[in-house]
Amino acid sequence: MARLPTGADIARQPAPAATSGVRAPSIDFSPIAAGAKAIGSGLSAISASIEQEEAHDLDRRLLDFRLQTELDLEEQGRAMPEGGAGFTENWRQSYLDGCRALASSQQTKT
C-alpha cells in the first residue's frame, strides 16, 4: 500500500535526511583523470606515427622521382640524334610531365 503524502511532500520542501551524522567521502576522480590522460597520450602517439609515415612516404616518392629523372636523362642522352636536335625541348617536356604526374599523385593521396 502506498504511503500517504506528508506536509513536506505537499509543500515540496526537501525532507530532512534520516542519517544526518553520516558523511560520504569525496569522490576520487584521479583514476578517471589518469585514464583520460592515457587516452590522450595514446592518440598523440598515433597521430605522430601517421605523420612520420606520411613524411616517409613523401621522401620515398621524391627519391623515386629523382632516380627516375636521372634514368630518363641518361636514356634520352643515349638516344639523342646526331647534332642533338630537339634534345633540350624533349627533355624539358619529359621533366615537366614527370613533375605533373608526381604532383597529381600527391594531391590524390591527401
C-alpha positions, 0 to 999 in steps of 0.5 A, a space after each residue: 500500500 502506498 504511503 500517504 503524502 506528508 506536509 513536506 511532500 505537499 509543500 515540496 520542501 526537501 525532507 530532512 535526511 534520516 542519517 544526518 551524522 553520516 558523511 560520504 567521502 569525496 569522490 576520487 576522480 584521479 583514476 578517471 583523470 589518469 585514464 583520460 590522460 592515457 587516452 590522450 597520450 595514446 592518440 598523440 602517439 598515433 597521430 605522430 606515427 601517421 605523420 612520420 609515415 606520411 613524411 616517409 612516404 613523401 621522401 620515398 616518392 621524391 627519391 623515386 622521382 629523382 632516380 627516375 629523372 636521372 634514368 630518363 636523362 641518361 636514356 634520352 642522352 643515349 638516344 639523342 640524334 646526331 647534332 642533338 636536335 630537339 634534345 633540350 625541348 624533349 627533355 624539358 617536356 619529359 621533366 615537366 610531365 614527370 613533375 605533373 604526374 608526381 604532383 597529381 599523385 600527391 594531391 590524390 593521396 591527401 
